Amino acid sequence: MRRIKLLKNALKVRARAILKPSKKMSLGEFENDWEKYVRLNNDEQFSVNKGHDYICLGDKYANNGELDSSYFVQDIWGARKVAKNAPKVHYDVGSSVAGFIAHCLSLGQKIVLIDIRKMDNKMDTKFLNKNGDFTYIQADATNLANIASNSLESLSALCSVEHFGLGRYGDEVAPNAWAEALRAFQRVLKPGGKLYISVPVGQIDKVCFNAHRVYKPQTIIDTLDKMRLLEFGYIDGFEVRYALENVESGVDSGMDSGVESVKSRNMGGGSRFCRI
């Protein structure tokens, strides 16, 4: 019982931290605006009807452009990198469909999305898939058993690996799932193939069960022992701060210095690797 109570308290604190409620329009303000519209409106075609009301109270006092900057910047960063490399087909594991995948499709990039969950969104339409631009595979990314070794030229996993093996998305609880996935990524990439990955980074490795893990950058580098790091940066607000950029001849250790400014916070870190 004590464990359940502690969990409930933790969820309440987490909810307050995430939601950060701002002032909303009151129902009184809504009614005043409704009545004012009725008085001023001379267009019968667009006369108001209580049965058609779609009440939105949260927008009046909200700032324009309120969003999670980490995901927003991360998805643009990844899409730009893939577009610059211009692979014939790009493969992705678990990244945001509404963000990164949509950006890639808008740039005309053929993409294969891999996820452990079913996709019920019926995305195989003429608009999205007129040239075979979008394909979905339901598969376990910790082994990618249905993909041949040394076969892919481009692969991404943006804000997905840190969740593997925690049960949050219906996958089996497996503490080493994140490392198994990274090894599977480098197995399926052909020599010269590019890997784009982002995870939460900080000064210590830790698991924040069941949400995600946080990694020291060097932990990711050491696990991808058949890859060469070409680029590392972390997201700070709406900016990417590069510790390494466009390194084509490898990198020695000491990547922890690249997140000195993270201090006690965790930030999204984006890395670009090349298969050796």
Backbone hydrogen bonds in HBPLUS format (Angstrom, degrees):
<---DONOR---> <-ACCEPTOR-->    atom                        ^
c    i                          cat <-CA-CA->   ^        H-A-AA   ^      H-
h    n   atom  resd res      DA  || num        DHA   H-A  angle D-A-AA Bond
n    s   type  num  typ     dist DA aas  dist angle  dist       angle   num
A0005-LYS N   A0001-MET O   2.94 MM   4  6.25 158.2  1.99 152.7 158.6     1
A0006-LEU N   A0002-ARG O   2.94 MM   4  6.19 158.6  1.98 150.1 155.6     2
A0007-LEU N   A0003-ARG O   2.99 MM   4  6.23 154.5  2.06 145.7 152.8     3
A0008-LYS N   A0004-ILE O   2.94 MM   4  6.22 156.1  2.00 148.9 155.2     4
A0009-ASN N   A0005-LYS O   3.00 MM   4  6.27 160.3  2.04 150.4 155.3     5
A0010-ALA N   A0006-LEU O   2.94 MM   4  6.16 155.9  2.00 146.9 153.7     6
A0011-LEU N   A0007-LEU O   2.95 MM   4  6.19 152.8  2.02 148.3 155.3     7
A0012-LYS N   A0008-LYS O   3.02 MM   4  6.32 149.8  2.12 145.9 153.9     8
A0013-VAL N   A0009-ASN O   3.07 MM   4  6.36 161.2  2.11 151.3 155.4     9
A0014-ARG N   A0010-ALA O   2.91 MM   4  6.09 161.4  1.95 147.9 153.6    10
A0015-ALA N   A0011-LEU O   2.84 MM   4  5.96 156.8  1.89 145.0 151.3    11
A0016-ARG N   A0012-LYS O   3.06 MM   4  6.30 158.6  2.10 147.8 152.7    12
A0017-ALA N   A0013-VAL O   3.06 MM   4  6.30 152.5  2.13 146.6 154.2    13
A0018-ILE N   A0014-ARG O   2.98 MM   4  6.20 148.8  2.08 149.6 157.7    14
A0019-LEU N   A0015-ALA O   2.93 MM   4  5.92 174.1  1.93 156.9 158.9    15
A0020-LYS N   A0016-ARG O   3.36 MM   4  5.92 161.7  2.39 134.0 139.4    16
A0025-MET N   A0057-LEU O   2.81 MM  32  4.80 158.0  1.86 156.4 153.1    17
A0030-PHE N   A0026-SER O   3.01 MM   4  6.38 156.2  2.07 147.3 154.2    18
A0031-GLU N   A0027-LEU O   2.91 MM   4  6.16 159.5  1.95 147.0 151.8    19
A0032-ASN N   A0028-GLY O   2.96 MM   4  6.22 156.5  2.02 147.9 154.4    20
A0033-ASP N   A0029-GLU O   2.96 MM   4  6.21 159.3  2.00 150.6 155.6    21
A0034-TRP N   A0030-PHE O   2.89 MM   4  6.11 153.5  1.96 149.3 157.4    22
A0035-GLU N   A0031-GLU O   2.93 MM   4  6.14 165.5  1.95 151.9 154.9    23
A0036-LYS N   A0032-ASN O   2.95 MM   4  6.11 151.6  2.03 143.1 151.5    24
A0037-TYR N   A0033-ASP O   2.95 MM   4  6.12 153.9  2.02 145.5 151.8    25
A0038-VAL N   A0034-TRP O   3.11 MM   4  6.42 156.5  2.16 147.0 153.1    26
A0039-ARG N   A0035-GLU O   3.06 MM   4  6.36 155.0  2.12 145.4 151.6    27
A0040-LEU N   A0036-LYS O   3.04 MM   4  6.22 155.0  2.10 149.5 155.8    28
A0041-ASN N   A0037-TYR O   2.86 MM   4  5.73 142.6  2.01 152.1 160.2    29
A0046-PHE N   A0043-ASP O   3.02 MM   3  5.65 145.0  2.15 114.2 122.7    30
A0047-SER N   A0044-GLU O   3.36 MM   3  5.01 147.6  2.48 111.5 103.8    31
A0052-HIS N   A0049-ASN O   2.77 MM   3  5.39 158.3  1.81 123.0 130.2    32
A0053-ASP N   A0050-LYS O   3.32 MM   3  5.26 159.1  2.37 100.1 106.2    33
A0062-ALA N   A0059-ASP O   3.34 MM   3  5.19 152.3  2.42  98.9 106.9    34
A0072-PHE N   A0068-ASP O   3.17 MM   4  6.30 168.9  2.18 157.1 160.4    35
A0073-VAL N   A0069-SER O   2.89 MM   4  5.88 173.3  1.90 151.8 153.6    36
A0074-GLN N   A0070-SER O   2.91 MM   4  5.87 159.5  1.95 145.0 151.9    37
A0075-ASP N   A0071-TYR O   3.02 MM   4  6.03 167.3  2.04 149.8 151.9    38
A0076-ILE N   A0072-PHE O   3.39 MM   4  6.58 154.1  2.46 139.7 146.4    39
A0077-TRP N   A0073-VAL O   2.83 MM   4  6.02 167.3  1.85 159.6 163.7    40
A0078-GLY N   A0074-GLN O   2.94 MM   4  6.16 168.6  1.95 154.5 156.8    41
A0079-ALA N   A0075-ASP O   3.07 MM   4  6.13 163.0  2.10 140.7 145.7    42
A0080-ARG N   A0076-ILE O   2.96 MM   4  6.09 161.1  1.99 154.6 159.3    43
A0081-LYS N   A0077-TRP O   3.10 MM   4  6.34 157.5  2.16 150.2 156.2    44
A0082-VAL N   A0078-GLY O   3.01 MM   4  6.26 163.8  2.04 154.5 158.4    45
A0083-ALA N   A0079-ALA O   2.93 MM   4  6.03 163.0  1.96 147.3 152.7    46
A0084-LYS N   A0080-ARG O   2.96 MM   4  6.12 153.7  2.03 144.9 151.6    47
A0085-ASN N   A0081-LYS O   3.13 MM   4  6.36 152.7  2.21 144.5 151.3    48
A0086-ALA N   A0082-VAL O   2.80 MM   4  5.99 144.3  1.93 149.2 160.5    49
A0090-HIS N   A0110-LYS O   2.94 MM  20  6.23 167.4  1.96 146.0 149.8    50
A0112-VAL N   A0090-HIS O   2.80 MM  22  6.26 150.8  1.89 153.6 162.3    51
A0091-TYR N   A0154-SER O   3.07 MM  63  6.16 167.0  2.09 135.1 139.3    52
A0156-SER N   A0091-TYR O   2.91 MM  65  6.45 136.9  2.10 140.5 154.1    53
A0092-ASP N   A0112-VAL O   2.83 MM  20  6.18 154.0  1.89 166.4 166.1    54
A0114-ILE N   A0092-ASP O   2.71 MM  22  5.91 155.5  1.76 160.3 169.1    55
A0093-VAL N   A0156-SER O   2.82 MM  63  6.18 154.0  1.89 152.0 160.2    56
A0094-GLY N   A0114-ILE O   3.01 MM  20  6.21 144.1  2.14 159.3 170.4    57
A0101-ILE N   A0096-SER O   3.02 MM   5  6.30 174.1  2.02 162.7 163.9    58
A0102-ALA N   A0097-VAL O   3.10 MM   5  6.03 128.0  2.38 137.0 149.1    59
A0103-HIS N   A0099-GLY O   2.95 MM   4  6.20 156.7  2.01 155.0 162.2    60
A0104-CYS N   A0100-PHE O   3.01 MM   4  6.31 163.7  2.03 154.8 158.4    61
A0105-LEU N   A0101-ILE O   2.98 MM   4  6.25 162.4  2.01 154.0 158.6    62
A0106-SER N   A0102-ALA O   2.94 MM   4  6.13 153.2  2.02 147.2 154.6    63
A0107-LEU N   A0103-HIS O   3.19 MM   4  6.46 130.3  2.45 141.0 153.4    64
A0107-LEU N   A0104-CYS O   3.11 MM   3  5.19 137.9  2.30  98.0 109.9    65
A0109-GLN N   A0104-CYS O   3.04 MM   5  5.33 162.2  2.07 152.0 147.6    66
A0108-GLY N   A0105-LEU O   3.00 MM   3  5.09 161.5  2.04 108.3 111.9    67
A0111-ILE N   A0133-ASP O   2.75 MM  22  5.99 166.5  1.77 155.7 156.4    68
A0135-THR N   A0111-ILE O   3.06 MM  24  6.47 146.6  2.18 153.5 160.6    69
A0113-LEU N   A0135-THR O   2.80 MM  22  6.21 161.6  1.83 166.1 164.6    70
A0137-ILE N   A0113-LEU O   2.81 MM  24  6.13 162.9  1.84 169.1 170.5    71
A0115-ASP N   A0137-ILE O   3.18 MM  22  6.69 152.6  2.26 156.0 163.6    72
A0139-ALA N   A0115-ASP O   3.05 MM  24  5.78 142.1  2.20 118.5 128.7    73
A0125-THR N   A0123-MET O   2.87 MM   2  5.56 132.3  2.10 106.7  92.4    74
A0129-ASN N   A0125-THR O   2.82 MM   4  5.63 152.1  1.90 150.7 159.4    75
A0132-GLY N   A0129-ASN O   3.23 MM   3  4.84 169.5  2.24 104.9 104.4    76
A0143-ASN N   A0140-ASP O   3.34 MM   3  6.17 170.9  2.35 118.7 121.4    77
A0144-LEU N   A0140-ASP O   3.01 MM   4  5.96 161.6  2.04 157.3 162.1    78
A0147-ILE N   A0144-LEU O   3.01 MM   3  5.61 162.8  2.04 124.7 126.0    79
A0150-ASN N   A0187-ARG O   2.91 MM  37  6.26 164.0  1.94 145.3 147.4    80
A0151-SER N   A0188-VAL O   2.77 MM  37  5.60 138.4  1.94 134.7 141.9    81
A0152-LEU N   A0188-VAL O   2.89 MM  36  5.97 167.1  1.91 154.0 156.2    82
A0190-LYS N   A0152-LEU O   2.86 MM  38  5.53 171.0  1.86 151.0 150.2    83
A0194-LYS N   A0153-GLU O   3.07 MM  41  6.17 162.6  2.10 131.5 129.0    84
A0155-LEU N   A0194-LYS O   2.97 MM  39  6.35 146.6  2.09 155.5 166.1    85
A0196-TYR N   A0155-LEU O   2.92 MM  41  6.37 154.5  1.98 150.1 158.6    86
A0157-ALA N   A0196-TYR O   2.89 MM  39  6.41 146.4  2.01 160.0 169.0    87
A0198-SER N   A0157-ALA O   3.21 MM  41  6.69 156.3  2.27 142.5 141.0    88
A0159-CYS N   A0198-SER O   2.90 MM  39  5.41 157.4  1.95 133.0 138.5    89
A0163-HIS N   A0160-SER O   2.99 MM   3  5.66 161.2  2.03 121.1 127.1    90
A0164-PHE N   A0161-VAL O   3.14 MM   3  5.43 149.4  2.24 109.4 117.8    91
A0166-LEU N   A0163-HIS O   3.34 MM   3  6.02 145.2  2.47 146.8 142.3    92
A0174-ALA N   A0165-GLY O   2.88 MM   9  4.22 152.8  1.95 107.3 115.4    93
A0170-GLY N   A0167-GLY O   3.34 MM   3  5.25 164.8  2.37 109.4 108.2    94
A0177-ALA N   A0174-ALA O   3.02 MM   3  5.39 166.2  2.04 125.5 126.3    95
A0180-GLU N   A0176-ASN O   3.06 MM   4  6.33 163.1  2.09 159.0 164.4    96
A0181-ALA N   A0177-ALA O   2.95 MM   4  6.11 152.0  2.03 148.0 155.2    97
A0182-LEU N   A0178-TRP O   3.13 MM   4  6.44 157.9  2.19 144.4 149.5    98
A0183-ARG N   A0179-ALA O   3.06 MM   4  6.32 158.3  2.11 150.0 155.4    99
A0184-ALA N   A0180-GLU O   2.95 MM   4  6.18 146.7  2.06 141.3 151.0   100
A0185-PHE N   A0181-ALA O   2.86 MM   4  6.17 150.1  1.95 150.4 159.0   101
A0186-GLN N   A0182-LEU O   3.14 MM   4  6.50 163.4  2.17 150.8 152.9   102
A0187-ARG N   A0183-ARG O   3.02 MM   4  6.16 138.4  2.20 137.3 149.0   103
A0188-VAL N   A0184-ALA O   3.13 MM   4  6.36 157.9  2.18 153.1 155.8   104
A0189-LEU N   A0185-PHE O   3.24 MM   4  6.42 138.4  2.42 146.0 156.8   105
A0193-GLY N   A0190-LYS O   2.74 MM   3  5.16 156.6  1.79 143.5 145.0   106
A0192-GLY N   A0275-ARG O   2.79 MM  83  5.01 170.4  1.80 137.4 140.8   107
A0275-ARG N   A0193-GLY O   2.79 MM  82  5.20 161.2  1.83 153.8 160.1   108
A0195-LEU N   A0273-PHE O   2.96 MM  78  4.98 160.8  1.99 133.9 137.9   109
A0273-PHE N   A0195-LEU O   2.81 MM  78  4.98 165.1  1.83 150.4 155.6   110
A0197-ILE N   A0271-SER O   3.00 MM  74  5.38 166.6  2.02 154.3 158.7   111
A0271-SER N   A0197-ILE O   2.76 MM  74  5.38 160.2  1.80 163.5 170.4   112
A0199-VAL N   A0269-GLY O   3.11 MM  70  5.54 142.0  2.26 146.0 152.3   113
A0269-GLY N   A0199-VAL O   2.83 MM  70  5.54 165.7  1.85 151.9 156.4   114
A0215-TYR N   A0200-PRO O   2.98 MM  15  6.31 167.5  1.99 146.1 148.1   115
A0201-VAL N   A0267-MET O   2.58 MM  66  5.38 167.1  1.60 166.4 169.7   116
A0267-MET N   A0201-VAL O   3.04 MM  66  5.38 163.9  2.07 152.6 155.6   117
A0202-GLY N   A0215-TYR O   3.03 MM  13  5.96 147.3  2.14 133.8 137.9   118
A0206-LYS N   A0214-VAL O   2.99 MM   8  5.28 158.4  2.04 146.1 147.1   119
A0214-VAL N   A0206-LYS O   2.78 MM   8  5.28 162.9  1.81 159.0 161.8   120
A0208-CYS N   A0212-HIS O   2.76 MM   4  5.41 164.0  1.79 162.7 168.3   121
A0211-ALA N   A0208-CYS O   2.80 MM   3  5.77 128.7  2.06 143.4 148.0   122
A0212-HIS N   A0208-CYS O   3.27 MM   4  5.41 154.8  2.33 127.8 132.7   123
A0219-THR N   A0216-LYS O   2.91 MM   3  5.41 141.0  2.07 115.2 126.0   124
A0220-ILE N   A0217-PRO O   3.15 MM   3  5.53 123.5  2.48 106.6 118.6   125
A0221-ILE N   A0217-PRO O   3.17 MM   4  6.51 164.4  2.20 152.5 157.1   126
A0222-ASP N   A0218-GLN O   2.85 MM   4  5.96 162.1  1.88 149.7 153.9   127
A0223-THR N   A0219-THR O   3.14 MM   4  6.24 150.5  2.23 139.5 147.0   128
A0224-LEU N   A0220-ILE O   3.09 MM   4  6.30 154.8  2.16 150.6 156.6   129
A0227-MET N   A0224-LEU O   3.21 MM   3  5.45 156.2  2.27 115.9 115.7   130
A0276-ILE N   A0226-LYS O   3.03 MM  50  5.79 172.4  2.03 151.9 152.9   131
A0228-ARG N   A0274-CYS O   2.75 MM  46  5.11 159.3  1.79 147.8 155.0   132
A0274-CYS N   A0228-ARG O   2.83 MM  46  5.11 150.2  1.92 140.3 150.4   133
A0230-LEU N   A0272-ARG O   2.80 MM  42  5.49 164.3  1.82 159.5 161.9   134
A0247-VAL N   A0230-LEU O   2.63 MM  17  4.42 165.9  1.65 147.7 144.1   135
A0231-GLU N   A0272-ARG O   3.24 MM  41  5.01 138.3  2.42 143.7 141.8   136
A0272-ARG N   A0231-GLU O   2.99 MM  41  5.01 156.3  2.04 133.2 137.4   137
A0232-PHE N   A0244-LEU O   2.88 MM  12  4.98 169.4  1.89 127.0 129.5   138
A0243-ALA N   A0232-PHE O   2.97 MM  11  5.78 152.7  2.05 143.3 152.1   139
A0244-LEU N   A0232-PHE O   3.07 MM  12  4.98 169.5  2.09 148.9 147.2   140
A0233-GLY N   A0270-GLY O   2.95 MM  37  5.40 157.4  2.00 157.3 163.9   141
A0270-GLY N   A0233-GLY O   2.75 MM  37  5.40 147.4  1.85 151.4 162.4   142
A0234-TYR N   A0241-ARG O   2.94 MM   7  5.39 154.2  2.00 143.1 146.1   143
A0241-ARG N   A0234-TYR O   2.85 MM   7  5.39 166.8  1.87 165.2 161.3   144
A0235-ILE N   A0268-GLY O   2.75 MM  33  5.37 162.4  1.78 164.0 170.0   145
A0236-ASP N   A0239-GLU O   2.79 MM   3  5.24 166.7  1.81 155.0 159.5   146
A0239-GLU N   A0236-ASP O   3.11 MM   3  5.24 154.7  2.18 116.5 124.0   147
A0257-SER N   A0254-GLY O   3.34 MM   3  6.23 161.0  2.37 121.7 124.0   148
A0258-GLY N   A0255-MET O   2.85 MM   3  5.39 153.7  1.91 116.0 124.5   149
A0259-VAL N   A0256-ASP O   3.11 MM   3  5.76 169.6  2.12 118.4 121.7   150
A0260-GLU N   A0257-SER O   3.44 MM   3  5.30 158.2  2.49 110.5 106.7   151
A0262-VAL N   A0259-VAL O   3.02 MM   3  5.25 155.2  2.08 107.0 115.0   152
A0265-ARG N   A0262-VAL O   2.87 MM   3  5.39 145.4  1.99 146.5 143.9   153
